[in-house]
């Protein structure tokens, strides 16, 4: 049963479009696309901001002799690796995290490599232009808690090392304060945007997962109910036919026939998990339906003559439809025998060419019954007649009153089966 439920869930999920990025995880359909979108946007944005910082780094730096080139390489090589990884979507989180950590280490080393320099308060060093690049890298690489931590700590650390570089000169406080404020505001926007899109994607995935699970439950329940109806109808038809034949058996031949019918019923029940449609689906003449119905009724111990009114251009009936109509009509006959004692039992088969239609009608003159009052667990009508005919695209009408019962089963050649 677990395998059946899993197959239903797979079928339900198969109705939703898939791509290479999202087939791995059922619950990350939208989130995976948002993550890819974030990395695709982070690559070009970081490239533009990084290019600005690199141009600034090409000029004279505040670092001591011999430190400028190694520091620039230490920062920009991981940045370049991050940009390439984001564009191609491979190891983007890894290289983004490496760049963020390297940048923080470069900030920590900044006061030491700029000792003795004479910075200008209004001129930001090249390392400043990478502040928001680091925030973008954390959005790609880290969970929300670390994003917020880097968002707050990195600008404040830059402000501190800048003041240390300037010897805490009062002229540095206002420019450094503005730089830190700008980095905090823009970084907050980046973090909030990333959080918003990811939250929306997570909600969409959760809603979709619930919908798919609901569909799977409904489909599994429907499959279980259909299987129950099919098996119950099989038992009802086969077992009831065998019991009726046994009840009416008065000769050795009839008793042998009843035993054969019982054996067949047990065989069909044992094979219930196999395909319910036995035999060929080759179309048959409408007259053959009447022949099969008369033969099956005789095996049940009921002498039946089907009144045939078949036009020459009546349609041939597909094998599945023919078997369904015969079995349903046979069940109606069994009901008439069991509940109406076969009073006034008559069966007619009518085939017309325009429209292409085959109609089987079973009548009796018994006391009748209330169709709406039939309990749901009584499958003689619901499963063996209504459901069986409907399954092949046919229609069934039951008219019952004190004057008798008429069961009409109809199939048109244009119906879908």
C-alpha positions as CSV (number, residue, x, y, z in Angstrom):
1,X,0.0,0.0,0.0
2,X,2.9,2.3,0.7
3,X,4.3,1.8,-2.8
4,X,0.8,2.6,-4.2
5,X,0.7,5.8,-2.2
6,X,4.1,6.8,-3.4
7,X,3.2,6.1,-7.0
8,X,0.1,8.3,-6.6
9,X,2.3,11.1,-5.1
10,X,4.7,10.8,-8.0
11,X,1.9,11.0,-10.5
12,X,0.6,14.1,-8.7
13,X,4.0,15.8,-8.6
14,X,4.4,14.9,-12.3
15,X,1.6,17.3,-13.2
16,X,3.8,20.2,-12.1
17,X,6.5,21.4,-14.5
18,X,10.0,20.4,-13.5
19,X,13.5,21.5,-14.3
20,X,17.0,20.3,-13.6
21,X,17.4,22.4,-10.5
22,X,14.1,21.3,-8.8
23,X,13.7,17.6,-9.4
24,X,15.8,16.7,-6.5
25,X,13.5,18.0,-3.8
26,X,9.7,17.9,-3.9
27,X,9.4,20.8,-1.4
28,X,11.9,23.2,-3.0
29,X,10.3,23.9,-6.3
30,X,10.1,27.7,-6.1
31,X,12.9,28.1,-3.5
32,X,15.4,26.6,-5.9
33,X,14.5,29.1,-8.6
34,X,14.7,32.0,-6.2
35,X,18.2,30.8,-5.0
36,X,19.3,30.6,-8.7
37,X,17.9,34.0,-9.4
38,X,19.7,35.5,-6.4
39,X,23.0,34.0,-7.5
40,X,22.5,35.2,-11.1
41,X,21.8,38.8,-9.9
42,X,24.6,38.7,-7.4
43,X,27.2,37.9,-10.1
44,X,26.7,41.0,-12.3
45,X,26.0,43.3,-9.4
46,X,29.2,42.3,-7.6
47,X,31.1,42.5,-10.9
48,X,30.1,46.2,-11.3
49,X,30.8,47.2,-7.7
50,X,34.0,45.1,-7.7
51,X,35.1,46.8,-10.9
52,X,34.6,50.2,-9.2
53,X,36.7,49.0,-6.2
54,X,39.4,47.6,-8.5
55,X,39.7,50.8,-10.4
56,X,40.1,52.6,-7.1
57,X,42.7,50.1,-6.1
58,X,44.8,50.7,-9.2
59,X,45.7,54.2,-7.9
60,X,48.0,55.0,-5.0
61,X,47.0,53.2,-1.8
62,X,47.3,53.9,1.8
63,X,49.1,50.7,2.5
64,X,52.8,50.5,3.4
65,X,55.2,49.6,0.6
66,X,55.0,45.9,-0.3
67,X,51.5,45.4,1.1
68,X,49.3,47.0,-1.5
69,X,49.5,44.3,-4.2
70,X,49.3,41.2,-1.9
71,X,46.3,42.7,-0.2
72,X,44.5,43.6,-3.4
73,X,45.2,40.1,-4.8
74,X,44.0,38.5,-1.5
75,X,40.7,40.3,-1.8
76,X,40.0,40.4,-5.5
77,X,40.9,36.8,-6.4
78,X,38.2,35.4,-4.1
79,X,35.8,38.1,-5.4
80,X,36.5,37.0,-9.0
81,X,36.0,33.3,-8.1
82,X,32.6,34.3,-6.4
83,X,31.4,36.2,-9.5
84,X,32.3,33.3,-11.8
85,X,30.6,30.8,-9.5
86,X,27.4,32.9,-9.3
87,X,27.2,33.2,-13.0
88,X,27.6,29.5,-13.7
89,X,25.7,28.4,-10.6
90,X,28.4,26.1,-9.3
91,X,29.8,26.4,-5.7
92,X,28.4,29.9,-5.5
93,X,27.7,29.6,-1.7
94,X,31.2,28.3,-1.1
95,X,33.1,31.0,-2.9
96,X,30.8,33.7,-1.6
97,X,31.5,32.6,1.9
98,X,35.2,32.6,1.3
99,X,35.1,36.1,-0.1
100,X,33.1,37.4,2.9
101,X,35.6,35.9,5.4
102,X,38.6,37.1,3.5
103,X,37.2,40.6,3.3
104,X,36.7,40.7,7.1
105,X,40.2,39.5,7.7
106,X,41.5,42.3,5.3
107,X,39.6,44.9,7.3
108,X,41.1,43.5,10.5
109,X,44.6,43.8,8.9
110,X,43.9,47.3,7.5
111,X,45.2,49.4,10.5
112,X,48.4,47.4,10.5
113,X,49.2,47.6,6.8
114,X,48.4,51.4,6.7
115,X,50.5,52.4,9.7
116,X,52.2,55.8,9.0
117,X,49.9,56.7,6.1
118,X,48.2,60.1,5.9
119,X,44.6,59.4,4.8
120,X,42.3,62.1,3.7
121,X,38.9,62.1,5.6
122,X,36.8,62.7,2.5
123,X,38.5,60.1,0.3
124,X,37.4,56.6,0.9
125,X,40.0,53.8,0.4
126,X,39.4,51.1,-2.2
127,X,38.4,48.6,0.4
128,X,35.3,50.7,1.2
129,X,33.7,50.1,-2.2
130,X,33.5,46.4,-1.3
131,X,31.4,46.8,1.8
132,X,28.1,46.1,0.1
133,X,29.6,43.5,-2.1
134,X,30.3,41.6,1.1
135,X,26.6,42.0,2.1
136,X,25.6,40.5,-1.2
137,X,28.0,37.6,-0.7
138,X,26.5,36.8,2.7
139,X,23.0,36.8,1.1
140,X,24.2,34.1,-1.2
141,X,26.3,32.1,1.2
142,X,24.9,32.3,4.7
143,X,21.6,31.8,6.7
144,X,19.7,34.8,7.9
145,X,21.4,35.1,11.3
146,X,24.8,35.3,9.8
147,X,23.6,37.8,7.2
148,X,22.4,40.1,9.9
149,X,25.6,39.7,11.8
150,X,27.8,40.5,8.8
151,X,25.5,43.4,7.9
152,X,26.0,45.0,11.3
153,X,29.6,44.0,12.1
154,X,31.3,44.7,8.8
155,X,30.3,48.4,8.4
156,X,31.1,49.0,12.1
157,X,34.4,47.3,11.7
158,X,35.2,49.4,8.7
159,X,34.3,52.5,10.7
160,X,36.6,51.5,13.5
161,X,39.6,50.6,11.4
162,X,39.1,53.9,9.4
163,X,39.1,55.9,12.7
164,X,42.2,53.9,13.8
165,X,43.9,54.7,10.5
166,X,43.1,58.4,11.0
167,X,44.2,58.4,14.6
168,X,40.7,59.3,15.7
169,X,41.0,62.7,14.2
170,X,37.6,64.6,14.7
171,X,37.6,65.3,11.0
172,X,37.1,61.6,10.3
173,X,34.0,61.1,12.4
174,X,31.5,62.7,10.0
175,X,32.8,61.2,6.8
176,X,33.2,57.8,8.4
177,X,29.7,58.0,10.0
178,X,28.2,58.7,6.6
179,X,30.1,55.8,5.0
180,X,29.0,53.4,7.7
181,X,25.4,54.7,7.5
182,X,25.3,54.3,3.8
183,X,26.7,50.7,4.0
184,X,24.1,49.8,6.7
185,X,21.2,51.2,4.7
186,X,22.1,49.6,1.4
187,X,23.1,46.4,3.1
188,X,19.8,46.3,4.9
189,X,17.9,46.6,1.6
190,X,19.9,43.7,0.2
191,X,19.3,41.5,3.2
192,X,15.6,42.3,3.4
193,X,15.0,41.7,-0.3
194,X,16.7,38.3,-0.1
195,X,14.7,37.4,3.0
196,X,11.4,38.5,1.4
197,X,11.9,36.5,-1.8
198,X,13.0,33.4,0.1
199,X,10.0,33.7,2.4
200,X,7.6,34.0,-0.5
201,X,9.2,31.1,-2.2
202,X,9.0,29.0,1.0
203,X,5.3,29.8,1.4
204,X,4.6,28.9,-2.2
205,X,6.5,25.6,-1.9
206,X,4.6,24.8,1.3
207,X,1.2,25.6,-0.3
208,X,2.1,23.5,-3.3
209,X,3.3,20.6,-1.2
210,X,0.0,20.7,0.7
211,X,-2.0,20.7,-2.5
212,X,0.0,17.8,-4.0
213,X,-0.4,15.9,-0.7
214,X,-4.1,16.6,-0.8
215,X,-4.4,15.4,-4.4
216,X,-2.4,12.3,-3.6
217,X,-4.7,11.5,-0.6
218,X,-7.8,12.0,-2.8
219,X,-6.4,10.0,-5.6
220,X,-5.4,7.2,-3.3
221,X,-8.8,7.2,-1.7
222,X,-10.5,7.1,-5.1
223,X,-8.3,4.3,-6.2
224,X,-9.0,2.3,-3.0
225,X,-12.8,2.9,-3.4
226,X,-12.7,1.9,-7.1
227,X,-10.8,-1.2,-6.2
228,X,-13.3,-2.0,-3.4
229,X,-16.2,-1.5,-5.7
230,X,-14.6,-3.6,-8.5
231,X,-13.8,-6.5,-6.1
232,X,-17.2,-6.3,-4.4
233,X,-19.0,-6.3,-7.7
234,X,-17.0,-9.3,-8.8
235,X,-17.8,-11.1,-5.6
236,X,-21.4,-10.1,-5.9
237,X,-21.8,-11.3,-9.5
238,X,-19.9,-14.5,-9.3
239,X,-20.9,-15.6,-5.8
240,X,-24.6,-14.7,-6.3
241,X,-24.7,-16.5,-9.7
242,X,-23.2,-19.6,-8.2
243,X,-25.6,-19.5,-5.2
244,X,-28.6,-19.1,-7.5
245,X,-27.4,-22.0,-9.7
246,X,-26.9,-24.2,-6.7
247,X,-30.3,-23.3,-5.3
248,X,-32.1,-24.3,-8.6
249,X,-30.0,-27.4,-9.2
250,X,-32.2,-30.5,-9.3
251,X,-30.3,-32.8,-11.6
252,X,-26.7,-34.0,-11.6
253,X,-25.9,-31.9,-14.6
254,X,-27.2,-28.7,-12.9
255,X,-25.3,-29.5,-9.7
256,X,-22.1,-30.0,-11.8
257,X,-22.8,-26.7,-13.4
258,X,-23.2,-25.0,-10.0
259,X,-19.9,-26.4,-8.9
260,X,-18.2,-25.1,-12.0
261,X,-19.7,-21.7,-11.4
262,X,-18.5,-21.7,-7.8
263,X,-15.0,-22.7,-8.9
264,X,-14.9,-19.9,-11.5
265,X,-16.0,-17.4,-8.8
266,X,-13.1,-18.5,-6.6
267,X,-10.7,-18.2,-9.5
268,X,-11.9,-14.7,-10.5
269,X,-11.6,-13.7,-6.8
270,X,-8.0,-15.0,-6.6
271,X,-7.2,-13.0,-9.7
272,X,-8.9,-9.8,-8.6
273,X,-5.6,-7.9,-8.5
274,X,-5.1,-8.5,-12.3
275,X,-6.7,-6.6,-15.1
276,X,-10.4,-6.6,-14.6
277,X,-11.0,-6.6,-18.4
278,X,-10.7,-10.2,-19.6
279,X,-10.7,-11.2,-23.2
280,X,-10.4,-9.4,-26.5
281,X,-11.6,-5.8,-27.0
282,X,-12.5,-6.6,-30.6
283,X,-15.9,-5.1,-31.5
284,X,-18.8,-7.5,-31.6
285,X,-22.3,-7.4,-33.1
286,X,-25.2,-6.3,-31.0
287,X,-26.9,-9.6,-31.5
288,X,-23.9,-11.3,-29.8
289,X,-24.7,-9.4,-26.6
290,X,-28.2,-11.0,-26.6
291,X,-26.7,-14.4,-27.2
292,X,-24.2,-14.0,-24.3
293,X,-26.9,-12.7,-22.0
294,X,-29.2,-15.7,-22.8
295,X,-26.3,-18.1,-22.2
296,X,-25.2,-16.5,-18.9
297,X,-28.8,-16.5,-17.7
298,X,-29.2,-20.2,-18.5
299,X,-26.0,-20.9,-16.5
300,X,-27.7,-19.2,-13.6
301,X,-30.7,-21.4,-13.9
302,X,-32.9,-18.7,-15.5
303,X,-34.6,-19.5,-18.8
304,X,-34.5,-16.2,-20.7
305,X,-35.4,-15.1,-24.2
306,X,-34.0,-11.7,-25.2
307,X,-36.4,-9.7,-27.4
308,X,-34.1,-8.4,-30.2
309,X,-34.8,-5.3,-32.3
310,X,-31.6,-4.6,-34.1
311,X,-31.4,-2.4,-37.2
312,X,-29.0,-3.5,-40.0
313,X,-26.8,-0.4,-39.5
314,X,-26.6,-0.7,-35.7
315,X,-23.0,-0.1,-34.5
316,X,-20.6,-2.9,-33.4
317,X,-19.9,-2.7,-29.7
318,X,-16.3,-2.8,-28.4
319,X,-15.5,-5.9,-26.3
320,X,-15.1,-4.0,-23.0
321,X,-18.4,-2.3,-23.5
322,X,-20.2,-5.5,-24.5
323,X,-18.9,-7.4,-21.4
324,X,-19.9,-4.5,-19.2
325,X,-23.5,-4.4,-20.6
326,X,-23.9,-8.2,-20.4
327,X,-22.7,-8.3,-16.8
328,X,-24.8,-5.3,-15.8
329,X,-27.9,-6.8,-17.5
330,X,-27.2,-10.2,-15.9
331,X,-27.0,-8.5,-12.5
332,X,-30.4,-6.8,-13.2
333,X,-31.8,-10.2,-14.1
334,X,-30.4,-11.7,-10.9
335,X,-32.0,-8.9,-8.9
336,X,-35.3,-9.5,-10.5
337,X,-35.1,-13.2,-9.7
338,X,-34.0,-12.6,-6.1
339,X,-36.3,-9.7,-5.2
340,X,-39.2,-10.0,-7.5
341,X,-39.2,-13.8,-7.9
342,X,-38.8,-13.2,-11.7
343,X,-42.4,-12.0,-12.0
344,X,-42.9,-10.6,-15.5
345,X,-39.2,-10.8,-16.2
346,X,-38.4,-9.6,-19.7
347,X,-35.2,-8.5,-21.4
348,X,-35.0,-6.6,-24.7
349,X,-32.0,-5.4,-26.7
350,X,-32.5,-2.5,-29.2
351,X,-29.8,-1.5,-31.6
352,X,-30.2,1.6,-33.9
353,X,-28.0,3.1,-36.6
354,X,-28.9,6.8,-36.2
355,X,-27.8,7.5,-33.6
356,X,-25.5,4.6,-33.3
357,X,-26.8,3.1,-30.0
358,X,-27.3,-0.1,-28.2
359,X,-29.8,-0.3,-25.4
360,X,-30.5,-3.2,-23.0
361,X,-33.6,-3.1,-20.9
362,X,-34.5,-5.5,-18.1
363,X,-38.1,-5.4,-16.7
364,X,-40.1,-7.2,-14.0
365,X,-43.5,-6.7,-12.4
366,X,-42.5,-7.1,-8.8
367,X,-43.2,-4.8,-5.9
368,X,-40.4,-2.4,-6.8
369,X,-38.2,-0.4,-4.5
370,X,-36.9,3.1,-3.6
371,X,-33.7,3.6,-5.5
372,X,-32.6,6.6,-3.3
373,X,-33.0,4.5,-0.2
374,X,-30.5,1.8,-1.2
375,X,-27.7,1.6,1.4
376,X,-24.2,2.6,0.2
377,X,-22.8,-0.9,1.0
378,X,-25.3,-2.6,-1.3
379,X,-23.3,-3.0,-4.5
380,X,-25.8,-5.1,-6.5
381,X,-27.0,-1.9,-8.2
382,X,-24.3,0.7,-7.4
383,X,-21.3,-1.4,-8.2
384,X,-22.5,-4.1,-10.6
385,X,-24.8,-2.0,-12.7
386,X,-24.4,1.8,-12.3
387,X,-20.6,1.9,-11.8
388,X,-19.9,-0.8,-14.4
389,X,-21.9,0.8,-17.2
390,X,-20.6,4.3,-16.4
391,X,-17.0,3.0,-16.5
392,X,-17.3,2.2,-20.2
393,X,-19.0,5.5,-21.0
394,X,-22.6,4.2,-20.9
395,X,-25.7,5.5,-19.1
396,X,-28.1,3.7,-16.8
397,X,-31.6,4.6,-15.8
398,X,-33.6,2.8,-13.1
399,X,-37.3,3.3,-12.9
400,X,-39.0,1.4,-10.0
401,X,-42.5,1.6,-8.5
402,X,-45.2,-0.6,-7.2
403,X,-45.9,-1.8,-10.7
404,X,-42.4,-3.1,-11.2
405,X,-38.8,-2.2,-12.0
406,X,-37.2,-1.3,-15.3
407,X,-33.4,-1.1,-15.7
408,X,-32.2,0.6,-18.9
409,X,-28.5,0.4,-19.9
410,X,-27.5,2.4,-23.0
411,X,-24.3,3.0,-24.9
412,X,-23.8,5.2,-27.9
413,X,-21.0,4.7,-30.5
414,X,-19.9,8.3,-30.0
415,X,-19.4,8.0,-26.3
416,X,-15.9,7.9,-24.8
417,X,-15.1,4.5,-23.3
